[in-house]
Amino acid sequence: MTSPHTDILAKLNGTILLAGAGKMGSAMLTGWLAQGVAANKLAVIDPAPSADITKLAAQGLRINPESSALSGVDALVLAVKPQMFADAAPQLRTHVGPETLVLSIMAGVPSAKLAQACGGKVVRAMPNTPAAIGRGATVAVADKSVGDTQRAIADALLRATGLVEWIEDETLMDAVTAVSGSGPAYVFLLAEELARAGVAAGLPPELATRLARETVAGAGELLHRSELSSETLRKNVTSPGGTTAAALDVLMGANGFQPLLTRAVAAAAKRSRELAK
């Protein structure tokens, strides 16, 4: 059974070209294939593709093809590191026509710089790594020149890997990057430190790790499935005067989780602004 966004991608006559197959680029590629996009409609440019990417050549994925084999690129997805973009842009521009969608998932690179370097119709987006399992959270913003066709293709490419939200104000992208783009790392750190705290409390390391991983994963799935707010779910776990309340007194104290996370998100947003320069 296909979904509307998969149908849009299946109807493309040209190539979806992915520039950069690192962790995030690979996550998106995995998501497209999982949603039924044919591998022979995809091409990857990467100086050192991973073994997992190389194996996909057997399915028809084109890896570092000659320029002559890339005529008719419908969409160029920019997943290179921001620091490498200036060097990569001249080569990538040769594949971009006036109506080509240029979809960037690079942190900190504004639409104006993308349009100047690559041309085409620019959409800037910030996904996150759960895209690899179809549970990504992506925010996108389209340049004023982007038409309905390019926007629909961009939405389909992003929605094949999870939730997509569109915004009109590009200045919000630094905060988006800090919250959802970098957010999975914060959650993984929570699991890591919860396990370490369990060991400090006397648990064997392997048991502490399993409990921490499954607790974080299970709580995340409950949050995903429930219509209740995160605040309500937290309160449902917390009995007055109980063990959870004792822990939350620490985590929600003056020097606890909230001010620490606020500083962390601010630091990530600041770095995103610095990358734009």
C-alpha positions as CSV (number, residue, x, y, z in Angstrom):
1,M,0.0,0.0,0.0
2,T,1.5,3.3,-1.0
3,S,1.0,6.7,0.6
4,P,0.5,10.0,-1.2
5,H,4.0,11.2,-0.6
6,T,5.4,8.0,-2.0
7,D,3.2,8.3,-5.1
8,I,4.7,11.8,-5.7
9,L,8.2,10.4,-5.6
10,A,7.3,7.4,-7.8
11,K,6.0,9.7,-10.5
12,L,9.2,11.6,-10.9
13,N,10.9,11.0,-14.2
14,G,14.3,12.3,-13.2
15,T,16.8,11.5,-10.5
16,I,16.8,12.3,-6.8
17,L,20.4,13.2,-6.1
18,L,21.7,12.9,-2.6
19,A,24.9,14.9,-1.9
20,G,26.5,13.5,1.2
21,A,25.7,10.1,2.7
22,G,26.9,10.5,6.2
23,K,24.6,9.7,9.2
24,M,21.8,12.1,8.3
25,G,22.0,11.6,4.6
26,S,22.0,7.8,5.0
27,A,19.1,8.0,7.4
28,M,17.0,9.8,4.8
29,L,18.1,7.4,2.0
30,T,17.1,4.5,4.2
31,G,13.7,6.1,4.8
32,W,13.1,6.7,1.1
33,L,13.9,3.1,0.3
34,A,11.7,1.8,3.2
35,Q,8.8,3.8,1.8
36,G,9.2,2.1,-1.6
37,V,11.1,4.6,-3.6
38,A,13.0,2.7,-6.3
39,A,16.7,2.6,-5.8
40,N,17.3,3.3,-9.5
41,K,15.7,6.7,-9.1
42,L,18.3,7.6,-6.6
43,A,22.0,8.6,-6.9
44,V,24.5,9.4,-4.2
45,I,27.6,11.6,-4.4
46,D,30.0,11.0,-1.5
47,P,33.8,10.8,-1.5
48,A,33.8,7.8,0.9
49,P,30.5,6.0,0.9
50,S,30.0,3.5,3.7
51,A,29.8,-0.2,3.2
52,D,26.1,-0.1,3.8
53,I,25.7,2.5,1.0
54,T,27.9,0.6,-1.4
55,K,25.8,-2.6,-0.9
56,L,22.8,-0.7,-2.3
57,A,24.4,-0.5,-5.7
58,A,23.1,-4.1,-6.2
59,Q,19.6,-2.7,-6.0
60,G,20.3,0.0,-8.6
61,L,21.5,2.9,-6.5
62,R,24.0,4.9,-8.5
63,I,27.0,5.9,-6.4
64,N,29.3,8.7,-7.6
65,P,28.0,8.4,-11.2
66,E,29.5,10.3,-14.1
67,S,27.9,13.7,-14.7
68,S,26.6,12.5,-18.1
69,A,24.5,9.9,-16.2
70,L,22.8,12.5,-14.0
71,S,20.8,14.4,-16.6
72,G,17.3,15.4,-15.5
73,V,17.9,15.8,-11.7
74,D,14.5,16.6,-10.2
75,A,15.8,17.1,-6.7
76,L,19.2,17.7,-5.2
77,V,19.3,16.9,-1.5
78,L,22.2,18.6,0.2
79,A,23.4,16.6,3.2
80,V,27.1,17.5,3.2
81,K,28.7,19.0,6.2
82,P,28.2,22.8,6.3
83,Q,31.9,23.4,6.4
84,M,32.4,21.4,3.1
85,F,29.5,23.1,1.2
86,A,31.6,25.9,-0.3
87,D,34.0,23.4,-1.9
88,A,31.2,21.0,-3.1
89,A,28.8,23.7,-4.5
90,P,30.5,24.3,-7.9
91,Q,30.3,20.6,-8.8
92,L,26.7,20.3,-7.5
93,R,25.5,23.3,-9.4
94,T,26.1,21.6,-12.7
95,H,23.2,19.3,-11.9
96,V,20.8,22.0,-11.1
97,G,18.3,23.5,-13.6
98,P,16.0,26.5,-13.1
99,E,13.2,24.3,-11.8
100,T,15.3,21.8,-9.9
101,L,14.4,21.4,-6.2
102,V,17.4,22.1,-4.0
103,L,16.6,20.6,-0.6
104,S,19.1,21.4,2.1
105,I,19.4,19.7,5.5
106,M,22.6,21.4,6.4
107,A,22.6,23.2,9.7
108,G,23.2,27.0,9.7
109,V,23.3,27.5,5.9
110,P,20.6,30.1,5.0
111,S,18.4,29.9,1.9
112,A,20.0,33.0,0.3
113,K,23.5,31.4,0.4
114,L,22.1,28.1,-1.0
115,A,20.4,29.9,-3.9
116,Q,23.5,31.9,-4.7
117,A,25.7,28.8,-4.7
118,C,23.5,26.2,-6.3
119,G,20.6,28.0,-8.1
120,G,17.3,26.1,-8.4
121,K,14.3,26.3,-6.1
122,V,15.5,26.2,-2.5
123,V,13.9,24.5,0.5
124,R,15.8,24.5,3.7
125,A,15.0,21.7,6.2
126,M,16.2,20.3,9.5
127,P,15.4,16.6,10.0
128,N,16.8,14.4,12.8
129,T,18.3,10.9,12.8
130,P,15.1,8.9,13.8
131,A,14.3,9.5,10.1
132,A,16.1,6.2,9.6
133,I,13.2,4.3,11.2
134,G,10.4,6.5,9.8
135,R,10.1,8.5,13.1
136,G,11.9,11.7,12.1
137,A,10.8,15.2,13.0
138,T,11.6,17.7,10.3
139,V,10.9,21.4,10.0
140,A,11.1,23.0,6.5
141,V,10.9,26.5,5.1
142,A,10.6,27.3,1.4
143,D,12.1,30.2,-0.5
144,K,9.6,32.6,-2.0
145,S,10.5,31.3,-5.5
146,V,9.5,27.7,-4.7
147,G,6.3,26.7,-6.5
148,D,3.7,24.1,-5.6
149,T,5.5,21.3,-7.5
150,Q,8.9,21.8,-5.8
151,R,7.2,22.1,-2.4
152,A,5.2,18.9,-2.9
153,I,8.4,17.0,-3.8
154,A,10.2,18.4,-0.8
155,D,7.3,17.5,1.5
156,A,7.3,14.0,0.0
157,L,11.0,13.5,0.5
158,L,10.9,14.6,4.1
159,R,7.5,13.0,5.0
160,A,8.8,9.6,3.8
161,T,10.9,9.7,7.0
162,G,8.4,11.0,9.5
163,L,6.6,14.1,10.8
164,V,7.1,17.4,8.7
165,E,6.2,20.9,9.9
166,W,6.4,23.9,7.6
167,I,7.3,27.4,8.8
168,E,7.3,30.8,7.1
169,D,10.0,32.5,9.2
170,E,13.5,31.2,8.4
171,T,15.0,32.8,11.5
172,L,13.3,30.1,13.6
173,M,15.5,27.4,12.0
174,D,18.3,28.0,14.5
175,A,16.0,27.2,17.4
176,V,14.6,24.2,15.4
177,T,18.1,22.9,14.9
178,A,18.7,23.2,18.7
179,V,15.5,21.4,19.7
180,S,14.7,18.7,17.2
181,G,17.8,18.5,15.1
182,S,20.1,18.0,18.0
183,G,17.4,16.7,20.3
184,P,18.0,12.9,19.8
185,A,21.5,13.3,21.2
186,Y,20.0,14.8,24.4
187,V,17.7,11.8,24.8
188,F,20.6,9.3,24.1
189,L,22.6,11.2,26.8
190,L,19.7,10.7,29.2
191,A,19.8,7.0,28.6
192,E,23.5,6.9,29.0
193,E,23.5,8.9,32.3
194,L,20.5,7.1,33.7
195,A,22.4,3.8,33.3
196,R,25.5,5.3,34.9
197,A,23.4,6.6,37.8
198,G,21.9,3.1,38.1
199,V,25.4,1.6,38.5
200,A,26.2,4.2,41.1
201,A,23.1,3.1,43.0
202,G,24.4,-0.5,43.0
203,L,23.0,-2.1,39.8
204,P,25.2,-4.3,37.6
205,P,26.3,-2.3,34.5
206,E,24.6,-4.6,31.9
207,L,21.3,-4.5,33.8
208,A,21.5,-0.8,34.4
209,T,22.1,-0.2,30.6
210,R,19.1,-2.5,29.6
211,L,16.8,-0.8,32.1
212,A,17.8,2.7,31.1
213,R,17.5,2.0,27.3
214,E,14.1,0.3,27.6
215,T,12.8,3.0,30.1
216,V,13.7,5.8,27.7
217,A,12.4,4.0,24.6
218,G,9.2,2.9,26.4
219,A,8.5,6.3,27.8
220,G,9.1,7.8,24.3
221,E,6.7,5.4,22.7
222,L,4.1,6.1,25.4
223,L,4.5,9.8,24.7
224,H,4.1,9.2,21.0
225,R,0.9,7.2,21.3
226,S,-0.8,9.1,24.1
227,E,-3.0,12.1,23.6
228,L,-2.0,13.4,27.0
229,S,0.5,16.2,27.5
230,S,4.0,15.3,28.6
231,E,3.3,17.2,31.8
232,T,0.2,15.1,32.5
233,L,2.1,11.9,31.8
234,R,4.8,13.0,34.2
235,K,2.3,13.7,36.9
236,N,0.6,10.4,36.4
237,V,3.9,8.7,37.3
238,T,4.5,10.8,40.4
239,S,2.8,9.9,43.7
240,P,3.0,12.7,46.3
241,G,5.8,12.0,48.7
242,G,6.9,8.9,46.7
243,T,10.2,7.9,45.1
244,T,9.6,9.7,41.8
245,A,8.7,12.9,43.6
246,A,12.0,12.7,45.5
247,A,13.9,12.4,42.3
248,L,11.9,15.2,40.6
249,D,12.6,17.5,43.5
250,V,16.3,17.3,42.4
251,L,15.7,17.4,38.6
252,M,13.2,20.3,38.8
253,G,15.2,22.3,41.3
254,A,16.8,25.7,40.8
255,N,19.9,24.1,39.2
256,G,18.1,21.1,37.7
257,F,17.1,19.9,34.3
258,Q,15.1,22.9,33.0
259,P,17.8,25.6,33.3
260,L,20.5,23.2,32.2
261,L,18.5,22.2,29.0
262,T,17.7,25.8,28.3
263,R,21.4,26.6,28.3
264,A,22.1,23.6,26.1
265,V,19.5,24.6,23.5
266,A,20.7,28.2,23.6
267,A,24.3,27.0,22.9
268,A,23.2,24.8,20.0
269,A,21.1,27.7,18.5
270,K,24.1,30.0,18.9
271,R,26.3,27.6,17.0
272,S,23.8,27.3,14.2
273,R,23.9,31.1,13.8
274,E,27.7,31.0,13.8
275,L,27.7,28.4,11.0
276,A,25.5,30.7,8.9
277,K,28.4,33.2,8.9
